[in-house]
Amino acid sequence: MKLSLTSTLLGSAALALVATQAMAEQRTLKYYADFDPAPLAAFEAVIADFEAANPDIDVVLQNFDHEGYKTSIRNFLTADSPDLANWYAGNRMAPFVNSGQFQDVSDVWADNNLGETLASAKGSMTIDGKQWGIPYTYYQWGIYYNKNVYKQVGVEVPTTWAQFIDNCAKFKEAGIDCLTTGTKALWPGAGIFDYMNLRTNGYDFHMELTAGKVAWTDDRVKNTFAEWAKLVEPGYLTANHAALEWQDAATLLVQGKAANYVMGNFAVAVFKDGGMTNDTLGFMTFPEITPGIPRGEEAPTDTVHITAGAKNVPDAKKFLAYLAQADVQTKVNEALGQLPINNQAKVGDDPFLQAGFEMLSTADGGIAQFFDRDAPAEMAKIGMEGFQEFMVKPENVDKILERLEKARGRIYK
Amino acid sequence: MTGSATTAIAGTNKRKVGVWKKNQRALAPWIFLAPGIAMFALYVIYPIIASMWLSFYDWDGLGTKTWLGLQNYIELADDEAFYTSLKNNIIWLALYMLAVPAGLFIALFLNQTVTGIRIYKSLFFFPFVISQVVVGLIFSWFYAPNFGLFYNLIEWITGTGVAVLADDRYVTYGIIVAGLWPQIAYCMILYLTGLNNVAPDQVEAARLDGAKGWKMLWHVILPQLRPATFIAVVVTVIGALRSFDLVSIMTDGGPYGSSRVLSFYMYEQALSEYGYRMGYGAAIAVILFAIMMIFISGFIWKMIRDERGV
């Protein structure tokens, strides 16, 4: 009974499919992506709009889970590639660009004046003077804090590093972790390092370091770690963070057991699920460490690329151009809860987005992607392990830096 | 392959009667073995040789391969992470062997006729049935700081909790304990079947001679359990050397790589998100293979010797 019902349904669906295909000669555009449920819904809406505007194109979206996508992309790019694929800006796309798996889309940029409208991400999309994809969203990193805990301990939101450390001492007395993190997956620790280095040595130095041009044993790197040790050595960081997922640490902030958390804006959804509101959750720019350094910020960018094996390149370019439009980016990012790249797009009303937009648009230093996107994958892994070890055993700092330096000598050739 | 062989045989049969008949006894085993040999060559021998070959290259899985010669091995010899993994593998090997006596002990304990013993046996066997991934998750929660049962227990006894999986001193032992849980169940089931085959007349005779307790176990029961012990040791050694799932689920090799084992390090270098050094991963695989080879040849040697003995 059940079987026959489904088969009739299938049959009628197939009929309908045949009918629509007969009506219009449709060209398909195969698109592989790795969206979470909310962004997926947003993108499906965008695709529906695109299909309405271009009735002869049928976009077939195949969604993967994040982690699975990262491992399968290599397989499908070389074996059975779609027309469009999601990926990330910066050094993270370099292996695919250098091995010829992504197509040059400089003409899409030139024809649609994207050099102007997507100016802030142009640098991170450019390799060898050409652009290799379209960025559609980014989000800020910074410090999220629990306003209730600040009130309870009676301290002000800090603007300088010295104030931040002073506050930490008071939080510690009250039995609250000043800064929390969960480094089981390693990357949350890299967020802290990026900001420590951006604030101690500035954006340009940070970029040189992640590009392998500066030694890890350089005195300036040691300064970064010396500042970082001011947090680690007195035990202002959550203990056992190496066994915690980033969501576990978010729980500590929600419960008032931790005061601050260096995180990306995507964490706001988790804080709010835990019961925090705009009245109890605060956001601040990472405080200044070395005075007078131009302020660099961190905002990882998500992108869409045309693959080398794409079968329908003209329509894929049409889709990329569409995705770069201000109104489309406004709509996508409203649903994503993130920031549009297109500078004519509107930013959502959410106070954290507004704060992030304000912070990023006034960052005079530059915008970094994130340690594991700015540094090559191998260096990122060894580096993030080093950061985790440092946050457990700060006394090993020299050994860690020597190890990273040895890896640098091998990885950047 | 077998098809062509039979037609060839049919052909020879027509023209020259007797060749097949004469050699039938010599040829038949090979014909029966052929499908197995072909599969084994394709899926076992070829990948082993291909991995060894790959270990002399630098390759990211996408671009062109560059010949490195022994460079990967030279780098391995100077790689701290490799020695950590090797050391952990040895700890795994040593401690995992506890599963054999523990399994024997439980099997002896359960080898009695009481009402409901089948239920107890299946309950003890349960951990082996559930997936390693589930075992890993259960134990990570057991050890988890702040809410884990073990963490809270230690905190209650000593005042400060120990986050086993966040501490490079305990992490490997913590994972091994998780691995022992199903492995003991496996050894137990092997011994339980072995105990079914223990000759009751010998036990009877030994009892008449006044043997009991340890003497009975050591001199009468254990020698009869030798086949079971052999299998238990083999599966435990191999299980220890290829321990991967638990490390991956419980710690991902962390904290800062201190719980890595060779198989996990190989995966990390060759296939994980930050890896794609196929050549280096292959070099680690070759080393792991060499270590396994020591044990495997030992087992095979023993098996051949036993068969000749019979």
Chai-1 contact restraints between the chains, C-beta under 6 A:
chainA,res_idxA,chainB,res_idxB,connection_type,confidence,min_distance_angstrom,max_distance_angstrom,comment,restraint_id
A,K70,B,E273,contact,1.0,0.0,6.0,A-B,restraint_1
A,R74,B,G61,contact,1.0,0.0,6.0,A-B,restraint_2
A,S99,B,L62,contact,1.0,0.0,6.0,A-B,restraint_3
A,S99,B,G63,contact,1.0,0.0,6.0,A-B,restraint_4
A,N240,B,P145,contact,1.0,0.0,6.0,A-B,restraint_5
A,N240,B,A163,contact,1.0,0.0,6.0,A-B,restraint_6
A,N240,B,A166,contact,1.0,0.0,6.0,A-B,restraint_7
A,A242,B,A166,contact,1.0,0.0,6.0,A-B,restraint_8
A,A242,B,G254,contact,1.0,0.0,6.0,A-B,restraint_9
A,A242,B,P255,contact,1.0,0.0,6.0,A-B,restraint_10
A,A243,B,P145,contact,1.0,0.0,6.0,A-B,restraint_11
A,A243,B,A163,contact,1.0,0.0,6.0,A-B,restraint_12
A,A243,B,L165,contact,1.0,0.0,6.0,A-B,restraint_13
A,A243,B,A166,contact,1.0,0.0,6.0,A-B,restraint_14
A,A377,B,Y274,contact,1.0,0.0,6.0,A-B,restraint_15
A,A380,B,Y274,contact,1.0,0.0,6.0,A-B,restraint_16
A,K381,B,Y274,contact,1.0,0.0,6.0,A-B,restraint_17
A,E385,B,Y256,contact,1.0,0.0,6.0,A-B,restraint_18
A,E385,B,G257,contact,1.0,0.0,6.0,A-B,restraint_19
A,Q388,B,Y256,contact,1.0,0.0,6.0,A-B,restraint_20
A,E389,B,Y256,contact,1.0,0.0,6.0,A-B,restraint_21
